[in-house]
Amino acid sequence: MNNFNFTELKNICADILDRRGITPKKLGGDFIHKKGKRVISAKLKKNNIVDFTADQPRFVSDTIYKKWMKTPLYEGDVLLTSEAPSGSVAYIKETKEWCLGQRLFCLRPNPSIVYGKYLFYVLQTKKLQHDINARSTGTTVSGIRQSELVKIVIPLPPLPTQKMIAEILGTLDEKIAINKKTNKNLEEIAKALFKSWFIDFDPVRAKAEDRSNGLPNAISELFPDSFEDSELGRIPKGWKIKTADQLCEVITKGTTPTSIGGQFSDEGIPFYKVESISESGQIIPGKYSFIDNEVDLLLKRSRIIEGDILFSIAGTIGRTTLMRKENVPANTNQALAILRPNSNLISSEFMYLYLQDKKRIELARSRVVQSVQANFSLGELKSLPLVVPSESLRKRFEGIIEKLFDKITITHNNSIHLTKIRNALLPKLISGELRIPDAEKMIEDAEI
């Protein structure tokens, strides 16, 4: 086992901050929605990071912060959720005056025994996650108490080895994070250009006001120089209003496998739900179920192919994603609509950007029917109006964004490759099954 030792978590932590089951109200305070010390809730713990987009911002006053937190969160600290779900982790890279919320532990490593980033990775292994879940209790919500958490046994190589393991895995995670940021920037560029041309009509306004629109002449001449009235207000002259139904070959939705006598599987064909899609429009790894080929055949109406667009129509309305090659074949339930654009009339990327636009989402939400949960019918989705430019302008724009989306796909596939390598290395490095030089050789051979 490469001179690995094993010891309980309590023996390697200098301190553990525990906020299970208590709130600032018990200290005579409350959450505020203004400036103050940011509260880190378990909801913000997403995909092994603190994601501030995952919940509404909450703060506490400086007075409550001082009562609530013994110290700031320090570099090397590891956050761990105590329930719903238990065992999700995040690493603190630098000192933060954050207020630890409910259902969170802060594990403060003893630096003479354990390297904080190594602890962050070791807690992600299937073995440690299984141990945490096995020690969790509860009927309505399962959670782990500190008294049980500290009994978790941690594999402990020498400190230099811990740091090398953390450096290898950290390098992969950093490359994945850079790829995500790159793709976010590329998509934001596509969205901004789309909004300027087809939502705000900036080039048309400039021409109508006899101003330069800053575009090359070959593109500028594709825009009209005036507006006309329509049911949606003033739109560029000559452009048409089309419904989603008129632009798509298919608009449908799925159903739950159990409603037709089927079951979910441990592996097989991905089955996407609303929670499978991030707010930014990405499929979240590990956030979907599976069905087998037999159930997929029963649900053939909702089979998803490359180029399809998923649009959430129940619960959270308007969450949208474009299906790439690596996401299919797949299937979905009744909370997600499937739109399959007619490629002769509009590209999948063009339709996706339309549905991602805030005005389109606001329009959809204004037509929601409230029952047990918010519901946007397929009929309303089919009648959703879109302003369509001339074919020549549409094709010119599609040619521009096709290059952006090609780059997004290449970068996304690279991240998938890196993630597979990371997930393969993680348990082998932590267990001592794989030596550091062998891991470094694997990364070198993969040309990372």
C-alpha positions, 0 to 999 in steps of 0.5 A, spaced: 500 500 500 506 504 499 507 506 506 500 508 507 497 509 514 490 509 516 487 514 521 480 516 524 478 523 521 478 526 528 486 525 529 487 529 523 483 535 524 485 541 528 478 544 529 471 542 526 466 547 525 459 544 526 453 548 524 448 542 523 441 544 526 442 551 528 441 558 525 443 565 526 436 566 529 438 562 535 443 567 536 438 573 536 439 575 529 437 573 522 438 573 515 439 580 511 439 581 504 443 587 504 451 588 504 454 584 510 458 577 511 455 572 505 452 566 508 454 559 505 449 555 505 449 547 503 445 549 497 451 553 494 455 547 494 455 544 487 459 540 483 465 540 489 465 548 489 461 554 492 457 556 486 454 563 488 449 562 482 445 556 486 441 560 491 439 567 493 444 571 496 443 572 504 448 575 509 448 576 516 450 583 520 458 583 522 455 582 530 452 576 528 458 574 524 462 575 530 457 571 534 456 565 529 464 564 527 469 563 531 474 564 525 474 566 518 474 560 513 482 559 512 486 556 506 486 549 506 479 548 510 474 543 507 467 544 507 462 538 507 455 538 507 452 534 513 445 532 509 441 533 503 446 530 500 451 528 506 458 528 504 458 534 498 465 537 499 468 544 497 475 547 498 477 553 501 483 556 497 484 563 501 481 566 507 474 568 507 469 571 512 464 567 510 458 565 515 457 558 515 450 556 514 446 550 516 448 543 514 455 544 513 461 542 517 468 546 516 474 541 517 480 544 519 486 540 517 492 539 522 497 541 517 503 537 520 499 531 519 494 532 513 494 537 507 488 540 506 487 539 498 489 532 499 483 531 504 478 535 499 480 529 494 480 523 499 473 525 501 470 525 494 472 517 493 467 512 493 469 509 499 469 515 503 462 517 500 460 510 502 462 510 509 459 517 510 452 515 507 453 509 512 454 513 518 448 517 516 441 517 520 434 520 519 427 518 516 425 524 512 432 527 511 438 522 512 444 526 515 451 525 519 452 527 526 459 530 527 460 524 532 459 519 527 463 523 521 470 524 526 470 516 526 471 516 518 477 512 517 482 516 512 488 513 508 494 517 509 500 517 505 506 521 507 505 529 507 510 530 500 506 524 497 499 527 499 501 534 496 503 530 489 497 527 489 493 533 490 497 537 485 496 532 480 488 532 481 488 539 482 492 540 475 486 536 472 481 540 475 484 547 473 484 545 466 477 543 466 475 549 470 478 553 465 475 550 459 468 551 463 470 558 463 472 559 456 465 555 454 461 560 458 465 566 454 464 563 447 456 562 449 456 569 452 459 572 445 454 568 441 448 570 446 450 578 446 451 578 438 444 574 437 441 579 442 444 585 439 441 583 432 435 579 433 432 582 440 434 589 440 435 590 433 441 595 434 444 594 426 437 596 424 436 602 429 443 605 427 441 605 419 434 608 421 438 613 424 443 614 419 448 612 424 454 607 422 452 600 425 460 598 425 458 592 421 462 590 414 458 592 408 457 585 406 453 584 413 450 591 414 446 591 407 443 584 409 439 589 415 433 593 413 433 601 415 426 601 418 421 598 422 414 596 421 408 595 426 406 588 428 403 584 434 409 584 438 410 591 437 415 594 432 420 590 428 425 590 422 421 591 416 420 585 412 422 580 418 416 575 419 413 573 426 413 565 426 411 561 432 415 555 434 411 550 431 412 553 425 419 553 425 420 546 428 419 539 425 417 536 432 415 539 439 413 534 444 415 531 451 416 525 455 413 521 461 416 517 467 418 510 465 414 508 471 407 510 468 408 505 463 410 499 467 418 501 466 423 502 471 430 506 471 436 502 470 443 503 474 446 504 467 444 504 459 441 510 456 441 517 459 434 520 462 434 527 463 430 531 468 430 539 469 435 538 475 440 535 469 440 542 466 444 547 469 442 555 469 447 556 464 444 550 459 449 545 460 448 537 462 450 536 469 454 530 470 451 525 475 445 529 475 441 524 470 438 517 471 438 511 466 433 507 462 434 500 458 433 499 451 426 496 452 424 502 456 427 507 451 423 503 446 416 504 450 418 511 450 420 512 443 416 519 442 421 522 447 427 520 444 432 525 444 437 526 438 443 531 436 441 538 435 434 537 439 433 543 444 430 541 451 426 546 454 423 546 461 416 546 462 414 544 469 417 547 476 423 551 473 420 554 467 425 556 461 431 552 463 434 550 456 440 546 453 442 544 446 443 536 445 450 535 443 453 528 440 456 526 446 449 527 450 445 522 445 441 518 445 437 519 451 430 520 453 426 525 458 420 526 462 414 530 462 417 536 465 422 537 459 419 539 452 423 537 446 424 542 440 427 539 433 428 545 429 426 544 421 433 545 419 431 548 412 427 554 416 432 555 422 438 552 425 438 548 432 443 554 435 439 559 432 433 557 436 437 555 442 439 562 442 432 565 441 429 560 447 435 562 452 433 570 451 431 573 457 425 576 454 423 569 451 423 566 458 419 572 461 414 571 456 413 563 457 413 565 464 407 570 463 403 564 460 404 559 466 399 556 469 400 555 477 397 548 480 401 544 484 407 546 481 408 551 475 406 548 468 407 551 461 403 547 456 406 544 450 400 548 446 403 555 449 410 553 447 408 551 440 405 558 439 411 562 442 412 567 437 419 569 434 421 574 430 425 571 424 429 575 419 431 574 412 434 567 410 440 571 407 441 574 414 439 568 418 444 564 414 450 569 415 449 569 422 448 561 423 455 561 419 458 565 424 455 562 431 457 555 428 464 556 429 463 559 436 459 552 437 464 548 434 469 551 439 464 550 445 463 542 442 471 541 442 472 544 449 467 541 452 469 534 449 476 535 452 473 537 459 469 530 458 476 527 457 480 530 462 474 528 467 475 521 465 482 521 467 481 525 473 476 520 475 480 514 474 486 517 477 482 519 484 481 512 487 488 509 485 492 515 487 488 515 494 488 507 495 496 507 493 494 502 487 497 507 482 504 510 484 505 518 482 510 517 477 505 512 473 500 517 474 504 523 471 506 518 465 499 517 464 497 525 464 503 526 459 501 520 454 494 523 454 498 530 452 495 534 457 
